[in-house]
Amino acid sequence: MIRKLSGTTFSRIGIAFISFLIIIVNSNFLGAEKLGEVAMLVLSIQVAVLTNEFIGGSGLVYLAPRFEKIKILVPSYLFAVLGPSLTILALSQFQFFDFQYVYMIMGISILQSINHCNYHYLVGREQIFSYNIISLLQVMLLIINLLLGYTFISGASISTFLYSLLLAHFIVLLISMIRVSFLKSNTSHPNSSSAIKQLLKYGGLIQITNLIQLANYRFVYILIEKYLGKYGLGLFSVATQISESLWIPGRSMGLVQYAHISNDQRKNDAIRLTINLCKLSVLMSLVGVLMVYLIPEAFFGWVFGSEFKTVKNLFLYLIPGVVFFSLSFSLSQFFAGFGKHQFNTVVSGVGLAFTVGGGLFLIPTYGIEGAGITVSVSYTFQALLQLTMFIRINQISLIAFYPTASDIIDLLKILKIKM
């Protein structure tokens, strides 16, 4: 497991670095106004992909080692076409985005949804190396496409961004399909005829939670666009992407953790692993926050463009939420690994209530800074609530989360047991 954990972490650091370069490229070529429009288009794609994952999502991770390949992938692929298509059409009726882009983002959503089916299947079969390489390749292709498109082909436009994204997902889809096809199918489950029912059972509640959490992440985007316009949204989206990039290690560790807990249900080991990963995730977030904090404000204007020189000030409002929420990735994967998705759903629902209530009051009153405060308070409360649930359910003390000199040794012992 050490190899998988370190490999996933390093690949996610690579993805974060390239994603950071993509932010720089987009901000310099498109500017704040167009970047705000891009943020709403990407949000629409995210919503569409999440609706697909009611069948083709995290439930595949749990069912991949238990069901015959064709029994779970075929219905997942079919829904990957139908679900996102209907979602994009529905969002277009609510004017989430300019209708001229409807078919392009529908195509991107379908390709990304099928890719996600393959990703989840690979993780469920513990093919973490393949998952990491394909994920890294996708962002590498995207930045190459963007640079070629903006500079030599069609110029700096939203259409160029979307075509670049479409091409990257198409190439990666071909590669992921080939990789999945080479995996030997598991022996058919005794109740394999109920595969769709099982996919809905294990994927349904997970995706309700993920949709609620996406709303928690991005509801402020809608409010910012309404009260401050696309220019303000463009600024805030850059600050958000910088802050969320600091979660890459925590998300990576949580992914490997979930795959192992799903395959190995030893609770005491899972508790110890979760506690140690929480500590490590918080530590890495603190280091990341400190590094961003030490960067001079003028540097942001130089890197992202003069319109974005206030991004560091926005980032400061997000710091408490970024640090506390880094706890959540391991805690949520612990509950998910044991099938206790209702706890994550409750936490996400409470966080969304804070986001909606706080956003409706703070953003009209305090502007973009109010959005930062709203997000930070919501993330902090979510993490503390989830931590409280974990402590009470497992009957452990909060002292277990205090950092000690033996943490690294304990973590290595647990990981070696699981290799």
C-alpha positions as semicolon CSV with decimal commas, in nm:
position;residue;x (nm);y (nm);z (nm)
1;M;0,000;0,000;0,000
2;I;0,295;0,233;0,058
3;R;0,374;0,222;-0,314
4;K;0,014;0,296;-0,406
5;L;-0,017;0,575;-0,153
6;S;0,309;0,743;-0,249
7;G;0,244;0,690;-0,619
8;T;-0,102;0,842;-0,594
9;T;0,025;1,135;-0,390
10;F;0,308;1,211;-0,634
11;S;0,079;1,181;-0,935
12;R;-0,171;1,415;-0,767
13;I;0,109;1,663;-0,696
14;G;0,194;1,645;-1,066
15;I;-0,171;1,699;-1,156
16;A;-0,190;1,991;-0,913
17;F;0,120;2,151;-1,067
18;I;-0,013;2,115;-1,422
19;S;-0,358;2,235;-1,310
20;F;-0,185;2,540;-1,163
21;L;-0,023;2,602;-1,500
22;I;-0,364;2,568;-1,666
23;I;-0,501;2,836;-1,432
24;I;-0,210;3,063;-1,528
25;V;-0,263;3,001;-1,901
26;N;-0,639;3,060;-1,883
27;S;-0,614;3,371;-1,665
28;N;-0,354;3,532;-1,892
29;F;-0,523;3,447;-2,221
30;L;-0,890;3,479;-2,121
31;G;-0,896;3,738;-1,839
32;A;-1,130;3,754;-1,538
33;E;-1,456;3,807;-1,731
34;K;-1,418;3,504;-1,960
35;L;-1,272;3,299;-1,677
36;G;-1,594;3,360;-1,485
37;E;-1,792;3,223;-1,778
38;V;-1,559;2,922;-1,798
39;A;-1,621;2,858;-1,427
40;M;-1,997;2,823;-1,490
41;L;-1,939;2,594;-1,791
42;V;-1,708;2,370;-1,587
43;L;-1,961;2,368;-1,302
44;S;-2,229;2,249;-1,547
45;I;-2,001;1,966;-1,662
46;Q;-1,931;1,869;-1,301
47;V;-2,303;1,849;-1,223
48;A;-2,364;1,635;-1,534
49;V;-2,080;1,395;-1,447
50;L;-2,207;1,358;-1,091
51;T;-2,557;1,267;-1,208
52;N;-2,402;0,991;-1,421
53;E;-2,225;0,854;-1,117
54;F;-2,548;0,742;-0,955
55;I;-2,471;0,423;-1,148
56;G;-2,118;0,469;-1,284
57;G;-1,959;0,627;-0,978
58;S;-1,805;0,521;-0,650
59;G;-2,035;0,221;-0,630
60;L;-1,813;0,067;-0,899
61;V;-1,516;0,080;-0,661
62;Y;-1,704;-0,138;-0,413
63;L;-1,857;-0,372;-0,672
64;A;-1,558;-0,413;-0,909
65;P;-1,396;-0,693;-0,702
66;R;-1,735;-0,860;-0,647
67;F;-1,909;-0,864;-0,988
68;E;-1,835;-0,977;-1,340
69;K;-1,692;-0,686;-1,543
70;I;-1,954;-0,674;-1,816
71;K;-2,242;-0,686;-1,566
72;I;-2,149;-0,354;-1,407
73;L;-1,968;-0,165;-1,684
74;V;-2,229;-0,196;-1,960
75;P;-2,512;-0,034;-1,760
76;S;-2,262;0,225;-1,633
77;Y;-2,162;0,319;-1,989
78;L;-2,523;0,341;-2,105
79;F;-2,614;0,571;-1,819
80;A;-2,296;0,773;-1,886
81;V;-2,452;0,875;-2,216
82;L;-2,811;0,925;-2,102
83;G;-2,763;1,093;-1,762
84;P;-2,524;1,376;-1,860
85;S;-2,718;1,450;-2,181
86;L;-3,043;1,506;-1,994
87;T;-2,866;1,703;-1,720
88;I;-2,699;1,944;-1,965
89;L;-3,028;2,001;-2,147
90;A;-3,198;2,072;-1,813
91;L;-2,925;2,315;-1,701
92;S;-2,948;2,498;-2,034
93;Q;-3,314;2,570;-1,962
94;F;-3,212;2,743;-1,638
95;Q;-2,957;2,953;-1,833
96;F;-2,660;2,814;-1,643
97;F;-2,451;2,888;-1,952
98;D;-2,472;3,034;-2,301
99;F;-2,683;2,794;-2,512
100;Q;-2,435;2,810;-2,802
101;Y;-2,209;2,576;-2,601
102;V;-2,477;2,319;-2,512
103;Y;-2,372;2,038;-2,749
104;M;-2,003;2,088;-2,686
105;I;-2,033;2,059;-2,309
106;M;-2,275;1,769;-2,354
107;G;-2,005;1,585;-2,549
108;I;-1,741;1,668;-2,287
109;S;-1,973;1,549;-2,010
110;I;-2,037;1,216;-2,182
111;L;-1,668;1,150;-2,248
112;Q;-1,572;1,246;-1,893
113;S;-1,851;1,031;-1,748
114;I;-1,738;0,719;-1,938
115;N;-1,381;0,793;-1,832
116;H;-1,493;0,815;-1,470
117;C;-1,661;0,474;-1,501
118;N;-1,326;0,333;-1,610
119;Y;-1,139;0,522;-1,336
120;H;-1,366;0,386;-1,063
121;Y;-1,340;0,034;-1,202
122;L;-0,959;0,054;-1,208
123;V;-0,952;0,177;-0,848
124;G;-1,194;-0,099;-0,741
125;R;-0,961;-0,357;-0,897
126;E;-0,672;-0,179;-0,718
127;Q;-0,507;-0,079;-1,045
128;I;-0,390;0,243;-0,883
129;F;-0,084;0,289;-1,103
130;S;-0,292;0,282;-1,422
131;Y;-0,544;0,521;-1,270
132;N;-0,268;0,764;-1,171
133;I;-0,098;0,760;-1,513
134;I;-0,422;0,811;-1,706
135;S;-0,533;1,093;-1,475
136;L;-0,197;1,267;-1,514
137;L;-0,208;1,223;-1,890
138;Q;-0,546;1,398;-1,912
139;V;-0,423;1,727;-1,765
140;M;-0,099;1,708;-1,965
141;L;-0,299;1,677;-2,287
142;L;-0,525;1,963;-2,181
143;I;-0,247;2,215;-2,124
144;I;-0,078;2,116;-2,452
145;N;-0,409;2,160;-2,636
146;L;-0,470;2,497;-2,470
147;L;-0,127;2,637;-2,553
148;L;-0,152;2,522;-2,916
149;G;-0,509;2,644;-2,948
150;Y;-0,463;2,985;-2,785
151;T;-0,132;3,056;-2,959
152;F;-0,142;2,898;-3,305
153;I;-0,486;2,766;-3,400
154;S;-0,801;2,955;-3,301
155;G;-0,691;3,220;-3,050
156;A;-0,795;3,291;-2,693
157;S;-1,164;3,209;-2,667
158;I;-1,404;3,000;-2,463
159;S;-1,461;2,774;-2,765
160;T;-1,088;2,700;-2,780
161;F;-1,094;2,599;-2,413
162;L;-1,389;2,364;-2,470
163;Y;-1,240;2,204;-2,784
164;S;-0,913;2,149;-2,595
165;L;-1,101;1,981;-2,310
166;L;-1,302;1,767;-2,553
167;L;-0,992;1,641;-2,734
168;A;-0,808;1,561;-2,409
169;H;-1,099;1,356;-2,275
170;F;-1,141;1,174;-2,608
171;I;-0,776;1,061;-2,620
172;V;-0,782;0,956;-2,255
173;L;-1,107;0,765;-2,311
174;L;-0,942;0,552;-2,578
175;I;-0,652;0,472;-2,345
176;S;-0,871;0,394;-2,042
177;M;-1,097;0,165;-2,249
178;I;-0,793;-0,031;-2,370
179;R;-0,659;-0,063;-2,013
180;V;-0,991;-0,183;-1,873
181;S;-1,033;-0,433;-2,158
182;F;-0,706;-0,602;-2,060
183;L;-0,826;-0,670;-1,705
184;K;-0,947;-1,024;-1,652
185;S;-1,311;-1,029;-1,549
186;N;-1,403;-1,155;-1,204
187;T;-1,610;-1,470;-1,160
188;S;-1,978;-1,388;-1,182
189;H;-2,143;-1,297;-0,854
190;P;-2,424;-1,535;-0,747
191;N;-2,669;-1,247;-0,782
192;S;-2,507;-1,082;-1,082
193;S;-2,846;-1,027;-1,245
194;S;-2,905;-0,760;-0,982
195;A;-2,598;-0,561;-1,084
196;I;-2,793;-0,245;-1,172
197;K;-2,979;-0,265;-0,842
198;Q;-2,649;-0,299;-0,657
199;L;-2,494;-0,010;-0,850
200;L;-2,787;0,211;-0,750
201;K;-2,773;0,085;-0,392
202;Y;-2,404;0,161;-0,342
203;G;-2,382;0,453;-0,582
204;G;-2,713;0,630;-0,514
205;L;-2,655;0,762;-0,165
206;I;-2,290;0,835;-0,243
207;Q;-2,392;1,054;-0,536
208;I;-2,664;1,232;-0,340
209;T;-2,388;1,318;-0,094
210;N;-2,153;1,423;-0,376
211;L;-2,418;1,643;-0,539
212;I;-2,490;1,811;-0,207
213;Q;-2,117;1,857;-0,152
214;L;-2,070;2,001;-0,502
215;A;-2,350;2,246;-0,424
216;N;-2,164;2,328;-0,104
217;Y;-1,842;2,386;-0,300
218;R;-1,998;2,590;-0,578
219;F;-2,325;2,752;-0,466
220;V;-2,130;3,068;-0,393
221;Y;-2,037;3,079;-0,765
222;I;-2,404;3,133;-0,850
223;L;-2,439;3,406;-0,587
224;I;-2,116;3,577;-0,694
225;E;-2,227;3,580;-1,057
226;K;-2,564;3,722;-0,955
227;Y;-2,437;3,998;-0,724
228;L;-2,084;4,066;-0,853
229;G;-2,091;3,950;-1,215
230;K;-1,860;3,721;-1,413
231;Y;-1,557;3,940;-1,342
232;G;-1,589;3,880;-0,966
233;L;-1,654;3,511;-1,029
234;G;-1,337;3,488;-1,237
235;L;-1,131;3,631;-0,950
236;F;-1,291;3,405;-0,690
237;S;-1,256;3,094;-0,907
238;V;-0,877;3,142;-0,922
239;A;-0,853;3,181;-0,542
240;T;-1,071;2,872;-0,502
241;Q;-0,862;2,661;-0,737
242;I;-0,542;2,760;-0,556
243;S;-0,690;2,669;-0,218
244;E;-0,840;2,341;-0,340
245;S;-0,508;2,238;-0,494
246;L;-0,378;2,211;-0,136
247;W;-0,624;1,924;-0,082
248;I;-0,463;1,710;-0,351
249;P;-0,256;1,500;-0,105
250;G;-0,555;1,445;0,127
251;R;-0,783;1,345;-0,160
252;S;-0,517;1,112;-0,298
253;M;-0,465;0,937;0,034
254;G;-0,841;0,913;0,081
255;L;-0,883;0,743;-0,257
256;V;-0,632;0,468;-0,174
257;Q;-0,778;0,441;0,177
258;Y;-1,130;0,387;0,039
259;A;-1,017;0,117;-0,205
260;H;-0,843;-0,075;0,076
261;I;-1,121;-0,044;0,331
262;S;-1,371;-0,163;0,067
263;N;-1,155;-0,472;0,010
264;D;-1,042;-0,524;0,371
265;Q;-1,304;-0,465;0,640
266;R;-1,081;-0,487;0,951
267;K;-1,223;-0,201;1,151
268;N;-0,949;-0,143;1,409
269;D;-0,682;-0,114;1,139
270;A;-0,909;0,120;0,943
271;I;-0,958;0,344;1,249
272;R;-0,584;0,368;1,313
273;L;-0,513;0,432;0,945
274;T;-0,781;0,703;0,928
275;I;-0,647;0,886;1,233
276;N;-0,290;0,885;1,102
277;L;-0,395;0,996;0,754
278;C;-0,600;1,280;0,906
279;K;-0,291;1,405;1,086
280;L;-0,079;1,377;0,774
281;S;-0,341;1,551;0,560
282;V;-0,370;1,846;0,800
283;L;0,009;1,877;0,820
284;M;0,044;1,886;0,442
285;S;-0,235;2,144;0,413
286;L;-0,067;2,364;0,672
287;V;0,262;2,345;0,482
288;G;0,082;2,435;0,159
289;V;-0,102;2,727;0,320
290;L;0,224;2,861;0,462
291;M;0,394;2,841;0,123
292;V;0,111;3,034;-0,048
293;Y;0,101;3,288;0,236
294;L;0,472;3,365;0,195
295;I;0,431;3,448;-0,175
296;P;0,423;3,829;-0,226
297;E;0,093;3,975;-0,348
298;A;0,261;4,129;-0,651
299;F;0,364;3,782;-0,764
300;F;-0,001;3,683;-0,816
301;G;-0,054;3,982;-1,045
302;W;0,261;3,898;-1,237
303;V;0,175;3,527;-1,280
304;F;-0,201;3,542;-1,339
305;G;-0,226;3,890;-1,489
306;S;-0,282;4,234;-1,338
307;E;-0,655;4,168;-1,289
308;F;-0,574;3,894;-1,038
309;K;-0,338;4,075;-0,799
310;T;-0,605;4,065;-0,521
311;V;-0,623;3,684;-0,530
312;K;-0,391;3,645;-0,229
313;N;-0,621;3,860;-0,015
314;L;-0,913;3,634;-0,110
315;F;-0,705;3,327;-0,029
316;L;-0,649;3,449;0,327
317;Y;-1,023;3,429;0,394
318;L;-1,023;3,067;0,279
319;I;-0,733;2,946;0,499
320;P;-0,930;2,821;0,806
321;G;-1,168;2,620;0,590
322;V;-0,884;2,476;0,380
323;V;-0,697;2,350;0,688
324;F;-0,995;2,208;0,878
325;F;-1,156;2,050;0,573
326;S;-0,838;1,853;0,501
327;L;-0,956;1,630;0,789
328;S;-1,268;1,542;0,598
329;F;-1,116;1,339;0,316
330;S;-0,997;1,050;0,533
331;L;-1,300;1,067;0,763
332;S;-1,549;1,054;0,475
333;Q;-1,365;0,765;0,309
334;F;-1,372;0,573;0,637
335;F;-1,753;0,600;0,650
336;A;-1,785;0,524;0,279
337;G;-1,555;0,221;0,299
338;F;-1,784;0,064;0,559
339;G;-2,098;0,158;0,368
340;K;-2,208;0,424;0,621
341;H;-2,277;0,688;0,356
342;Q;-2,561;0,844;0,554
343;F;-2,309;1,012;0,786
344;N;-2,138;1,186;0,494
345;T;-2,478;1,287;0,355
346;V;-2,581;1,452;0,681
347;V;-2,249;1,638;0,708
348;S;-2,271;1,765;0,350
349;G;-2,633;1,872;0,402
350;V;-2,546;2,071;0,713
351;G;-2,252;2,232;0,530
352;L;-2,478;2,331;0,241
353;A;-2,725;2,491;0,482
354;F;-2,440;2,704;0,618
355;T;-2,325;2,793;0,266
356;V;-2,671;2,896;0,146
357;G;-2,760;3,091;0,461
358;G;-2,422;3,257;0,496
359;G;-2,388;3,329;0,125
360;L;-2,728;3,495;0,092
361;F;-2,638;3,731;0,377
362;L;-2,263;3,784;0,348
363;I;-2,210;3,810;-0,030
364;P;-2,460;4,093;-0,095
365;T;-2,330;4,270;0,219
366;Y;-1,953;4,216;0,204
367;G;-1,898;4,121;-0,159
368;I;-1,631;3,875;-0,263
369;E;-1,475;3,871;0,086
370;G;-1,815;3,761;0,218
371;A;-1,799;3,463;-0,020
372;G;-1,461;3,365;0,123
373;I;-1,592;3,384;0,480
374;T;-1,901;3,181;0,386
375;V;-1,698;2,900;0,232
376;S;-1,444;2,891;0,515
377;V;-1,707;2,875;0,792
378;S;-1,900;2,603;0,610
379;Y;-1,592;2,384;0,554
380;T;-1,476;2,427;0,914
381;F;-1,813;2,332;1,061
382;Q;-1,841;2,031;0,829
383;A;-1,501;1,896;0,932
384;L;-1,569;1,940;1,304
385;L;-1,909;1,771;1,276
386;Q;-1,759;1,478;1,085
387;L;-1,479;1,448;1,340
388;T;-1,733;1,441;1,624
389;M;-1,927;1,160;1,451
390;F;-1,611;0,956;1,395
391;I;-1,507;0,991;1,761
392;R;-1,848;0,898;1,902
393;I;-1,920;0,606;1,668
394;N;-1,580;0,446;1,727
395;Q;-1,567;0,542;2,096
396;I;-1,224;0,695;2,083
397;S;-1,078;1,006;2,241
398;L;-0,999;1,335;2,071
399;I;-0,648;1,291;2,216
400;A;-0,589;1,023;1,949
401;F;-0,576;1,302;1,691
402;Y;-0,304;1,494;1,874
403;P;0,028;1,471;1,684
404;T;0,297;1,257;1,847
405;A;0,651;1,157;1,764
406;S;0,540;0,797;1,693
407;D;0,283;0,890;1,427
408;I;0,512;0,825;1,131
409;I;0,622;0,487;1,270
410;D;0,260;0,385;1,338
411;L;0,152;0,489;0,990
412;L;0,433;0,291;0,826
413;K;0,342;-0,018;1,029
414;I;-0,022;0,000;0,922
415;L;0,069;0,055;0,559
416;K;0,315;-0,236;0,557
417;I;0,047;-0,466;0,696
418;K;-0,177;-0,364;0,407
419;M;0,083;-0,393;0,128
